[in-house]
Structures are given as C-alpha cells and as structure tokens.
Amino acid sequence: MKTTDVVAWFGTKKAIAEACTKDGWKLTAAAVSQWGDEPPAGRQKQIAALTNGQLTAGTGSPQPASTPAQPSEGNQEMTDNRIEDLNIESIATLVTPTQLKEEMPISEQAVESVCKGRQAIRDILDRKDHRIFVVVGPCSIHDVDAAKDYAQRLRDLAEEVSDTLYLVMRVYFEKPRTTVGWKGLINDPYMNDTFKIQDGLHTARRLLIDLAELGLPLSTEALDPISPQYLQDLIAWSAIGARTTESQTHREMASGLSSAVGFKNGTDGSLTVATNALMSVANPHRFLGIDQSGQVSIVSTKGNPYAHVVLRGGGGKPNYDSVNVQIAEDALAKADLAQNIMIDCSHENSSKNPALQPLVMDNVSNQILEGNKSIIGLMVESNIKHGRQNIPANLDDLEYGLSVTDGCISWEETEDAIRKMREKLKDILPGRAAD
C-alpha cells in the first residue's frame, strides 16, 4: 500500500486523519505527513478495512522490521482514544532548552553575575559572609518594562547597602494557585488566556539575561519541574512555595538545582514539612525529567547542600517573632540541620497587608540586635507602586508598576525600609559572623 494511493483515495491528508480517528485510533494530518512511501503496518490494516479492501494492506515494499519509532507527533497513532487522553484537548511541541539557549545565549557578563550571586549566598549560609541577603521585588512579573525599571533602581540601592545587605531581585514567572487565576508570565504571557507558553519562555529568558547583565543576582520560584532546564542557568536563589514544599516532585527537583533553595513552611504553619524537605533535598535522587535536548530522561542528582527554611506564617498566624524563630531553630537542630532561617515578610507574616512588611523587617532587625544568629535572609514583596490591581478586561487599563497578584510595598517604602535595616545592622553584623 502506497501513501500516494491512500491520499488519492481520501483526497487530503486531513481526510485520512479524520477517517482513521473516527474509526477509533487517534491520528493527525501532521502524522500522515511523516508516513513516507508507505503507511505503518497497523495503519495499512485499518485503511484496508475503511476502503472495503480496495486498498490492500501489505502490497508494495514491506516496512523494515528494525525501523524504530520516531519521537514525533506521528507516534500519537499508537494512542487508542477509546481509553487514553480522554481529557486532553491537544498536545503541542515545545522548543527544547538547547534551542532556546542557542537563540538567547547567556553572555559572559551574565555568567559572572550568576556565579557571583550564587557564591555570595552560599557564603552567607556558611557564615563566611556576615551580610543578610534580601530577596526583594515584585510578587510576579507581568510587565517587562516595569521589571527593568525596578531592576535599575534596585541595582543602585544594592550598591548603597552592600556592606550590610546583599540584595537579590525577585523575578517570579510562575504563580501557584489555590483554585484558579493567572498563572504567570510563562503560562500566559499576554494575560488573555491564550497560553502562549513558548512565547512566555522566550520573554522570561530574555528578561533574565537583561537583568543579569545589570549585575543583579536573581531569584525565582521553582514551580514547574520542566522550566528550570530553560532558566535555571540565570538564577542565584530559588524558592519552593508553601503549597509544594511537601511535594516529592519538587523535593527531587530541588536536589538537583544549581542554586541555593529556600523551602517555605506549610500553609498551615507546619514546620515539619519544611524540615522533612530539607532532609530529603540534601540527598541524591533519581526521577523522570528532561535533558537539554528535551528528551525524557532519568535524572540523577547529587543532592543540594544549600537548602534552608523560609518562615512565611500559616494557619492565619505569623511566625516571624522571636518565639517562633526559636521553635524553628530547635526543630532544625533536632533534625541535625543547619540553623539557617529566612523570614518572608509578606503572606501571613504581614496578614497579606503589604503595609506591614516594613514592620516585620524592623522586628527582624531587632531580633538580630538582641543576639539572634540564625536569621540569614528576608523576602520582601515590593514594586514601583504600593498595593495591587485586578487584571482588567482591557489590558490598556493596567496601571504601570502595580502588582496584579499579591499586594506590594512601593519603591519609596522599599528604599526606606532597606536603608533603615542597613543602618541598624551595619555595626553588629561583622561581629555576629565572627561569633
């Protein structure tokens, strides 16, 4: 049976695909285009039945028995749509990590920025650097121009306070959702439910390169186990959120991340899920993932020695105060883990009121002044303007520099709070590290 004869009989490749799919086996016109001179043996039998034997299976040159299945859309013809993919609407091929990096290679300047940022954070966690690192920036990125504007401001502030605080820009592209909502720039870059993920990855990588070339260390949330292959080479610090800290998939992924990683306590305030995660992520794992060519692979990790806990409040209560910090220290010591604690000034530690974030920062500064040695970092949700906005039906109505997810403090509030923290801690931190 020749492919040309089949096309002549049905008229178009699309008609072939529709006829075969109606007969119970999923097929696409793109898959038909990959048949070559003859349809696969299984398809020949199906087509023979559809044409009442007028096209006969097995005529012409037989298919070589050794021909391997090709990793393409054509393999969908092995899917029986009576029992598989019943809730799948479509599957589209994605650019591979290698292809994206070839299109947008990281510059030597950006490489230097990433390496410097990762090493500084490792040194802080190892107590070789007396500074506190502060992950600060928008709750999520939705406007590339506003993100660059913010980054320029942050770079200048970072230089100003660099003797005491090490500022890392928060660049979050993926947003976990308790129910539904905008999932972030990678998933829906145009904010209109078109879900152009390929465009989202391009936009995210381009922005990260631009920001790294400013000399800023960058952070993001590792939410999707595929995305790090596309973006992790530009990240100095990663977060695992409260909703995913207990996830085995995320613990395995974090064990292979090249950056330090912070695990938040559970949404109910539980520390156990975070300490269990830290013990898990420090060990080697083997799991299914993709390699740089996009091939599904078995990933074997070494374990990540630079994981730490992030206190973000939970169960309707904050946990940044000295009593809760002491409880966290005891839990880490009991698990034989390093007493490295980061405080998330947002979320339930601020009762989701951005105006309270500077008060949390001030409280943390006072704890350090009073002798705390376990707090090594802070997270602050900050943007150009204070507050948040809903995503309007007309995107032209979006207000520049204003968050579309969690409420943030303004740039002016950010400058004031960080300068105040630096002033409070500049004299005590060098001695704290020496102790």
Secondary structure, DSSP 8 states (H G I E B T S, - for coil): --HHHHHHHHSSHHHHHHHHHHTTB---HHHHTT-TTS--HHHHHHHHHHTTTSS-TT-SS---TT----SSGGGGGG-BTTTS-TT---------HHHHHHHS---HHHHHHHHHHHHHHHHHHTTSS--EEEEEE-SS---HHHHHHHHHHHHHHHHHTTTTEEEEEE-------SS-S---TTT-TTSSS---HHHHHHHHHHHHHHHHTTT--EEEE--SSSTHHHHGGG-SEEEE-TTTTT-HHHHHHHTT-SSEEEEE--TT--SHHHHHHHHHHTS--EEEEE-TT--EEEEE----S-EEEEE--BTTB---SHHHHHHHHHHHHHTT----EEEE-SGGGTTT-GGGHHHHHHHHHHHHHTT--SEEEEEEEB-SSSBB----SSGGG--TT-BSSS-BB-HHHHHHHHHHHHHHHTTTHHHHHH-
